[in-house]
Amino acid sequence: MFRRKKRWTDPLIPELMELVGEEHVLYHRSDLIAYECDGFTLVRGEARAVVFPADTGEVAAVVRHLHRKEIPFIARGAGTGLSGGATPLGGEVIISLVRMKQLLKLDLENRTAVVQPGFVNLKLTRSIEGDGYYYAPDPSSQYACTIGGNVAENAGGAHCLKYGVTTNHVLGAEVVLPDGEVIRLGEDGIPDIPGYDLLGLVTGSEGTLGIVTEITVRVLKAPEAKQTILAYFDDVEEGSRAVSDIISAGILPAALEMMDRTAIEAVESANFPVGHPLDVEALLLIEVDGIAEGIPSQSSRIVEMCRRRKVREVKVARNEREAAAWWANRKTGFGAMGAISPDYLVQDGVIPRSALPDVLEKIREISRETGLRIANIFHAGDGNLHPLILFDGRKPGEKEKALAAGSRCLQVCADAGGTITGEHGVGIEKIEEMRLVFTEEELQAQIAIREVFNPDNRLNPNKLFPQPGRCAEVKQERQRTVQGK
């Protein structure tokens, strides 16, 4: 599988090879560079090794071995995470789950599927769409991200407004605990079983409680019909108020997305332009779905509400091909920033919908004060903001300025009654910002829960929660990174 030299100096390497096979262990510096970080690239570290187990048994064997030797370790999916959750900080062994990529079982009668954690999100929908089914959680990285990673971060996506985030679609899981014990959580296909919701606890725990090696998910019957609406606004506030109008009217779109002028410039400069005007201040991309007879009425009402908010133009997709082009354009949003900026940092705050106009204005103030452009592309329907802070890492001080601007954006969200992450997770990026929404007592209560599962803090150590001593180290690490030292 991998090019390999036959000599090593670390005694752990041959021990890992014995467990998963020589060709499934990386340990040379040149091989480990790709695992220095995830999608949060401003902090990097070096893993001791990367192992690629083939199944639950091999994961458990590796974990038991590392547990006995008191060696820290991290589970990793596709590396598309955006908060540093898979970044090694102190020589951890990375357990990559990408070989575990099978669709193990499909039960369309009961609308469930069983997958391994390395199974790619979009592949599940493509595997069942011919039978009229789909998997609802759809992060923008769904063409690459894995369902195991989605479980770790409790990922969302454009359609979580109506259909919920990952936790609403996970019915059961097989989990390897930090000592190597294998347990099952949930009852496959049986919702709301008695007792503590340990499955819900593990989902979104950012890989700090256990390693998920098998997942049972809910799949949905495709709606009879759907319609996509695109609206352009010359005023961001008017577009924001249109979002509240739609929800207040009792309409629950499948998706309700917003992009501002800077984001529009980026997506139109990248690989999937669709002809958005570059002089509008914002656009809304709205999808309604459901029973065919009700779709035209919902679409008409949304069009009318947009017109009441001084929309420049509002149009309904003429066919599925046009709607698909609009959505492809939207889903390239993060990557498209590379067309207009050398670097960017994305944030992930959540606010009440009613606070959208005020929060977006405060983010614009941060942009003006720092001199950094901030693009906004986000899930407007549920108030999940993604300010993208554009900077040039080659310029001294700009990385530090971008990090500070990102923290200020999260402070604005917290002050508005929101929180610091909706789907990207805390990882190492937002550790200090956890104090914006939790008291010390609340943080200690959550750490106590982690210690039940992960008492030695060897599984994905020093992530998610601020801890005495280590927080200051991570902060200094970030500062050294942004200063290029």
C-alpha positions in Angstrom: 0.0 0.0 0.0 2.8 2.4 0.9 6.4 2.8 0.0 8.4 1.6 3.0 12.0 1.4 4.2 13.0 -1.6 6.2 14.8 0.1 9.0 13.4 2.0 12.0 14.7 3.4 15.3 11.4 3.7 17.2 10.6 0.3 18.8 6.9 1.1 18.6 6.9 0.9 14.8 7.4 -2.9 14.5 4.9 -3.5 17.2 2.3 -1.6 15.3 3.2 -3.4 12.1 2.7 -6.7 13.9 -0.9 -5.6 14.6 -2.0 -4.1 11.2 0.6 -5.2 8.7 3.9 -3.5 7.7 2.3 -1.8 4.7 -0.3 -0.1 6.9 2.0 1.9 9.2 3.6 5.3 8.3 6.5 6.5 10.4 8.9 8.5 8.1 9.0 12.2 8.4 8.2 12.7 4.8 5.0 10.5 5.2 3.9 12.2 8.3 3.8 15.7 6.9 0.3 15.1 5.5 -1.0 14.4 9.0 0.4 17.6 10.7 -3.1 19.2 10.7 -6.6 19.0 9.5 -8.5 21.8 7.7 -7.4 24.2 10.4 -3.9 24.8 9.1 -2.7 27.5 11.5 -1.4 25.0 14.1 0.6 21.9 13.1 2.2 19.1 14.9 4.0 15.8 14.2 2.5 12.4 14.9 4.7 9.6 16.1 3.2 7.3 13.5 0.0 6.7 11.5 -1.7 3.3 11.5 -4.5 2.1 9.1 -6.5 -0.6 10.8 -8.9 -2.7 8.6 -11.7 -3.4 11.1 -12.9 -3.0 14.7 -10.7 -5.9 15.8 -7.5 -4.1 14.6 -8.6 -0.8 16.0 -9.2 -2.4 19.4 -5.8 -4.2 19.2 -3.9 -1.0 18.4 -5.7 0.9 21.2 -5.1 -1.8 23.8 -1.4 -1.8 22.9 -1.1 2.0 23.1 -3.1 2.0 26.3 -0.7 -0.5 27.9 2.3 1.6 26.9 0.6 4.8 28.0 1.0 6.4 24.5 -1.5 9.0 23.4 -3.5 8.5 20.2 -6.0 10.2 17.9 -8.6 8.8 15.6 -8.7 10.5 12.2 -11.1 10.4 9.3 -10.6 12.3 6.0 -8.9 15.3 7.7 -11.6 17.8 6.5 -12.3 19.0 10.0 -12.0 22.8 10.5 -11.0 23.2 14.2 -7.8 21.2 14.7 -9.5 18.2 16.2 -7.3 15.7 14.4 -4.1 17.7 14.8 -1.3 16.0 16.8 0.2 18.2 19.6 2.6 15.9 21.4 3.7 12.9 19.3 0.4 11.0 19.3 -0.2 7.9 17.2 -2.9 8.7 14.6 -5.3 5.9 14.0 -6.6 6.6 10.5 -10.0 5.0 9.7 -9.9 5.5 5.9 -9.5 1.8 5.1 -12.7 1.1 7.0 -15.0 2.4 4.1 -17.6 -0.3 3.6 -21.4 -0.1 3.4 -22.0 -3.1 5.6 -25.8 -3.4 5.5 -28.7 -1.7 3.9 -32.3 -2.2 5.1 -34.5 0.1 3.1 -37.7 -1.5 4.5 -36.7 -0.1 7.9 -34.8 2.9 6.4 -31.4 2.2 7.9 -27.9 1.7 6.7 -24.8 0.4 8.6 -21.5 1.9 7.5 -17.9 1.8 8.6 -16.5 5.2 9.8 -14.4 5.8 6.6 -17.5 5.6 4.4 -17.7 9.0 2.5 -20.9 11.0 3.3 -22.1 11.6 -0.3 -21.4 8.0 -1.3 -24.2 6.9 0.9 -26.8 9.0 -0.9 -25.4 7.9 -4.3 -25.6 4.3 -3.2 -29.4 4.5 -2.5 -30.7 7.3 -4.6 -31.6 4.8 -7.4 -34.1 3.3 -4.9 -35.6 6.7 -4.0 -33.7 7.3 -0.7 -31.0 9.6 0.6 -28.9 10.5 3.6 -29.9 14.0 4.9 -26.8 15.4 6.7 -24.9 17.2 3.9 -21.8 19.2 5.0 -20.2 21.2 2.2 -17.3 18.7 2.3 -19.7 15.8 1.8 -17.9 14.6 -1.3 -14.8 13.9 0.8 -15.7 13.9 4.5 -16.5 10.6 6.2 -19.5 9.6 8.3 -17.2 8.7 11.2 -15.9 12.2 11.2 -19.4 13.6 10.9 -20.3 11.6 14.1 -17.3 13.0 15.9 -18.2 16.6 15.1 -22.0 16.2 14.9 -21.7 17.7 11.5 -24.6 19.7 9.9 -25.0 21.0 6.4 -27.4 23.1 4.3 -30.4 20.8 4.9 -30.1 20.5 8.7 -32.6 23.3 9.0 -35.4 20.9 8.3 -33.9 17.5 8.8 -31.5 18.0 11.7 -27.8 17.4 12.2 -25.9 14.1 12.4 -27.1 13.2 15.8 -30.7 13.2 14.6 -29.8 10.4 12.1 -27.5 8.1 14.1 -29.3 5.1 15.6 -26.5 2.9 16.8 -22.7 2.7 17.0 -19.9 0.3 17.8 -17.3 2.1 19.8 -13.7 1.2 20.9 -13.1 2.8 24.3 -9.7 4.3 25.2 -8.6 1.0 26.9 -9.5 -1.1 23.9 -12.9 -2.4 25.2 -15.5 -2.6 22.4 -19.1 -1.6 23.2 -22.3 -1.1 21.3 -24.5 2.0 21.9 -28.1 2.4 20.9 -30.3 -0.2 19.5 -30.1 -0.4 15.7 -33.2 1.0 14.1 -35.0 1.4 17.5 -35.3 5.1 18.5 -35.6 6.4 22.0 -34.6 3.4 24.0 -34.7 3.7 27.9 -31.7 4.8 29.9 -29.0 7.3 29.4 -28.4 8.6 25.9 -24.8 7.5 25.6 -25.0 7.4 21.8 -26.0 11.1 21.9 -23.1 11.8 24.3 -20.6 10.2 21.9 -21.9 12.0 18.9 -20.2 15.4 18.8 -17.7 14.4 21.5 -14.9 15.2 19.0 -13.1 11.9 19.4 -12.4 12.3 23.1 -14.7 9.5 24.5 -14.1 6.6 22.1 -13.4 5.6 18.5 -16.5 4.8 16.5 -15.9 1.8 14.2 -19.4 1.1 12.9 -22.5 3.4 12.6 -26.1 2.7 12.0 -27.8 5.7 10.4 -31.3 6.6 9.4 -31.9 7.1 5.6 -34.9 9.0 4.3 -37.3 8.6 1.4 -36.7 11.2 -1.2 -39.4 13.9 -1.3 -41.9 13.9 -4.1 -40.9 17.3 -5.3 -38.6 20.1 -4.5 -38.0 23.7 -5.8 -35.1 26.1 -5.5 -35.4 29.8 -5.3 -32.6 32.4 -5.7 -33.0 36.0 -4.5 -30.5 38.9 -4.8 -30.6 41.8 -2.4 -28.9 45.3 -2.5 -29.0 45.4 1.3 -27.8 42.6 3.6 -30.2 43.7 6.3 -33.2 43.3 4.0 -32.0 39.8 3.0 -31.6 38.9 6.7 -35.1 40.1 7.5 -36.4 38.0 4.6 -35.0 35.0 6.4 -37.0 35.8 9.5 -40.1 36.5 7.5 -40.0 33.1 5.8 -39.6 31.2 9.1 -42.1 33.4 11.0 -44.7 32.6 8.3 -44.6 29.0 9.2 -42.6 27.8 6.2 -39.8 25.4 7.0 -37.5 25.2 4.0 -35.3 22.2 3.5 -32.4 24.7 3.2 -32.0 28.5 3.5 -28.5 29.8 2.7 -27.0 33.3 2.5 -23.9 34.6 0.8 -22.7 38.2 1.0 -20.9 40.3 -1.7 -17.4 39.0 -0.9 -18.5 35.4 -0.9 -20.3 35.9 -4.2 -17.1 37.4 -5.7 -15.3 34.3 -4.5 -17.7 31.6 -5.9 -18.0 33.5 -9.2 -14.2 33.6 -9.5 -13.8 29.9 -8.8 -14.6 26.7 -10.7 -18.5 26.8 -10.7 -19.7 30.3 -11.7 -23.4 30.6 -12.4 -23.6 34.3 -13.3 -24.4 35.9 -10.0 -24.2 39.7 -10.3 -21.1 40.9 -8.5 -22.6 44.2 -7.3 -25.3 42.8 -5.1 -24.8 42.8 -1.3 -26.3 39.4 -0.6 -28.2 36.4 -2.0 -30.5 33.9 -0.5 -30.6 30.3 -1.8 -33.7 28.6 -0.7 -35.0 25.0 -1.2 -38.5 23.7 -0.3 -39.4 20.1 -0.6 -42.3 17.8 0.2 -45.6 16.7 -1.3 -45.7 17.8 -4.9 -49.1 19.6 -4.6 -47.8 22.0 -1.9 -44.5 23.1 -3.5 -45.8 25.8 -5.9 -47.7 27.5 -3.1 -44.7 27.5 -0.8 -42.5 28.8 -3.6 -44.9 31.6 -4.4 -45.1 32.7 -0.8 -41.3 32.9 -0.5 -41.0 34.9 -3.7 -43.6 37.3 -2.4 -41.8 37.7 1.0 -38.6 38.4 -0.8 -40.3 41.1 -2.9 -41.5 42.8 0.2 -37.9 43.2 1.4 -36.7 45.2 -1.6 -35.2 42.3 -3.5 -33.4 43.2 -6.7 -34.4 40.0 -8.4 -35.9 36.7 -7.3 -36.2 33.7 -9.5 -37.3 30.0 -9.3 -35.0 27.4 -10.9 -36.4 26.4 -14.3 -35.3 22.8 -13.9 -33.2 20.4 -11.8 -30.1 21.2 -13.8 -30.2 24.9 -13.0 -30.9 24.2 -9.3 -28.0 21.7 -9.2 -25.7 24.4 -10.6 -26.8 26.9 -8.0 -26.1 24.4 -5.2 -22.8 23.3 -6.7 -21.8 26.9 -6.7 -22.8 27.3 -3.0 -21.0 24.2 -1.9 -17.7 25.4 -3.3 -17.9 28.4 -1.1 -15.1 27.7 1.3 -12.7 26.4 -1.3 -13.5 29.2 -3.6 -11.9 31.7 -1.2 -8.6 30.6 -2.6 -9.6 32.5 -5.8 -9.5 35.8 -4.0 -7.2 35.4 -1.1 -4.0 33.4 -0.3 -5.3 32.3 3.0 -8.5 32.2 5.0 -9.8 31.2 8.5 -13.4 30.1 8.8 -15.5 30.5 11.9 -18.7 28.7 13.0 -20.8 30.7 15.4 -24.5 30.3 16.0 -27.0 33.1 16.7 -30.8 33.6 17.0 -32.1 34.3 13.5 -33.6 37.6 14.8 -30.1 38.8 15.6 -28.8 38.3 12.0 -28.8 42.0 10.9 -27.1 43.2 14.1 -24.5 40.5 14.1 -23.6 40.8 10.5 -23.1 44.6 11.0 -20.8 43.9 13.9 -18.8 41.5 11.8 -18.5 44.2 9.2 -17.2 46.5 11.9 -14.5 43.9 12.8 -13.6 43.8 9.1 -13.2 47.5 8.9 -11.2 47.8 12.2 -8.8 45.0 11.3 -8.5 45.8 7.6 -9.2 42.2 6.8 -11.9 41.2 4.3 -14.5 38.9 5.9 -16.8 36.9 3.6 -20.1 35.5 5.0 -21.5 32.3 3.6 -23.8 30.4 6.0 -26.9 28.5 7.0 -29.1 31.5 7.5 -32.2 29.5 8.3 -30.8 28.2 11.6 -28.5 31.1 12.3 -25.3 29.1 11.8 -22.8 31.7 10.6 -19.5 31.0 8.8 -17.5 34.3 8.7 -14.4 33.6 6.4 -11.6 35.9 7.4 -9.3 36.5 4.4 -5.6 37.2 5.0 -2.1 36.7 3.5 0.0 34.5 5.8 3.1 35.8 4.0 2.6 39.2 5.6 4.0 39.5 9.1 1.2 39.7 11.7 -1.7 38.9 9.4 -2.3 35.3 10.8 -2.3 36.7 14.3 -4.7 39.4 13.2 -7.0 36.8 11.5 -7.1 34.6 14.7 -7.9 37.7 16.8 -10.7 38.7 14.4 -12.1 35.2 14.4 -12.2 35.2 18.2 -14.0 38.6 18.1 -16.6 37.2 15.7 -17.3 34.4 18.2 -17.6 36.9 21.0 -20.2 38.7 19.0 -22.2 35.5 18.5 -22.0 34.7 22.3 -23.1 38.2 23.2 -26.1 37.8 20.9 -27.3 34.8 22.9 -25.6 32.3 20.6 -22.7 29.9 20.8 -19.2 29.3 19.4 -19.8 26.3 17.1 -22.7 24.8 15.3 -20.9 22.0 13.4 -17.2 22.5 13.0 -16.3 21.7 16.6 -14.0 23.2 19.2 -10.8 21.1 18.6 -7.9 23.2 19.5 -9.0 26.3 17.7 -11.8 27.4 20.1 -10.6 26.0 23.4 -10.3 29.4 25.0 -13.6 30.6 23.5 -15.4 27.8 25.4 -15.2 30.2 28.3 -17.4 32.6 26.4 -20.4 30.2 26.8 -19.6 28.1 29.9 -18.6 28.8 33.5 -15.6 27.1 35.1 -18.0 24.8 37.0 -19.8 23.8 33.7 -16.5 23.1 32.0 -15.3 21.0 35.0 -18.6 19.0 34.9 -18.0 18.2 31.2 -14.4 17.2 31.9 -15.6 14.9 34.6 -17.8 13.1 32.0 -14.8 12.7 29.7 -12.8 11.2 32.6 -15.4 8.4 33.0 -14.5 7.3 29.4 -11.0 8.6 29.0 -9.6 8.9 32.5 -6.0 9.3 31.4 -6.8 11.8 28.6 -4.8 9.8 26.1 -7.5 9.7 23.4 -7.3 12.9 21.5 -5.6 14.6 24.5 -5.9 18.3 25.2 -8.8 19.0 22.8 -12.2 20.5 23.3 -11.9 21.8 26.9 -9.6 24.4 28.4 -7.4 22.8 31.0 -5.0 24.2 33.6 -1.5 24.6 32.1 -2.2 23.1 28.7 -4.5 26.0 27.6 -1.6 28.5 28.0 0.7 26.1 26.1 -1.8 25.8 23.2 -2.2 29.6 23.2 1.6 30.1 23.1 1.8 27.5 20.3 -0.7 29.4 18.3 1.2 32.6 18.8 4.5 31.0 17.8 2.8 29.6 14.7 1.2 32.9 13.6 4.5 34.7 14.2 6.4 32.2 12.1 8.7 31.2 14.9 
